[in-house]
Each structure stands twice: as C-alpha cells, then as structure tokens.
Amino acid sequence: MTVLEATVLVFVIGCALATAVFRDILSVIVASAAYSLGIATLWVLLQAPDVALTEAAVGAGIMTLLFLLTVAKTVNPTTDRFFERIRPRTFVVLVCFLGVLLMTVPALPAIGDAGSPVVGGEVTNYYLDNAYEQTEVENVVTAVLAAYRGFDTLGEAAVVFTAGVAVLLVLRREAFV
C-alpha cells in the first residue's frame, strides 16, 4: 500500500466516523459527500475509473443533492450538542467489526498482480475471448455491464429509481413541508 493510498484510506475512515458522530445534519451531509469523493479517489487508485466515476456522480453528486433538498424541505430540530453520544457497547461492536474487515486485507492480491486469480481466471478469459463476437461491443467492460450483467445493471437502476421516487413521495407529504 502506497502512502497516497493509506492517506486516502485514513481520510475515508475519518469521513465515515464523522458521518456517524455529527449531530448537525448539514455536517453529516458534507462528511458523507467527502466520504464518497474519497471512495471515488480510492477507485481511481485501484485502476477502476468507471466505478470511480459512478461513485463520484451518484455518491457525491446526486445523493448529496437529494440530501440537501430533503433538509431544505424538512424542519431541522435545534440541538445543543454537535456530536452524537456513542454507547460503549456500540463502540466495542464497531471496533470488532472493523477488526474482522481488516483481517481480510492481507488476503487481497496486489494491484496489477499477474498471478491474481481474476487475471488468469476462467471467467475473465471467457469474457476477453468472446465479448466482441457475442455482443459486438468494442469495450469489454461495457460488454460485461450491458450484455452479460444486463439484468443486474437493470436491477441496480431500478433500485436507484425506486429510491428517488420514494424520496419525492416523502417530500410531498404535508407533514414535511
């Protein structure tokens, strides 16, 4: 792991913690947007610019806008505390969960490792050998997302659409205006 990757990872973890402990909703939205931009940066560093672009557009862009519109349409309760209180038991569970996640990191292959199971895997070779002939799409990543994983992509789009409709329905209720 490079110094840049470690720095961005620490930034992302800091943003996630800030999102969890801030009480002011605007601070939470800003921390959440910064988290999404940090994750998008990590995706760029991991050489996945298509995923990074999606994260930046949806996570930092659209979701931040929806959150800000929601705050503008709802009443912000006054509070005297800036940070949320964290119960010790919740903190212990969080640390244990983080420990379990960090234990899996050494099992990940290095970025660009030629010996990675994904690089020489049967599925990868099938996609590389057959994507153009079967889909007539020149970009293999696009072929996988649009043709081979078309139903999955359609499902993801349906989830995002449903979430957007739900937000609009909630914001139209008189109790929130």
Secondary structure as GFF3:
##gff-version 3
##sequence-region A 1 177
A	DSSP	alpha_helix	3	21	.	.	.	ID=ss1
A	DSSP	alpha_helix	25	45	.	.	.	ID=ss2
A	DSSP	alpha_helix	49	54	.	.	.	ID=ss3
A	DSSP	pi_helix	55	62	.	.	.	ID=ss4
A	DSSP	alpha_helix	63	73	.	.	.	ID=ss5
A	DSSP	alpha_helix	88	103	.	.	.	ID=ss6
A	DSSP	three_ten_helix	105	107	.	.	.	ID=ss7
A	DSSP	alpha_helix	122	135	.	.	.	ID=ss8
A	DSSP	alpha_helix	140	143	.	.	.	ID=ss9
A	DSSP	pi_helix	144	148	.	.	.	ID=ss10
A	DSSP	alpha_helix	150	172	.	.	.	ID=ss11
A	DSSP	three_ten_helix	174	176	.	.	.	ID=ss12
###
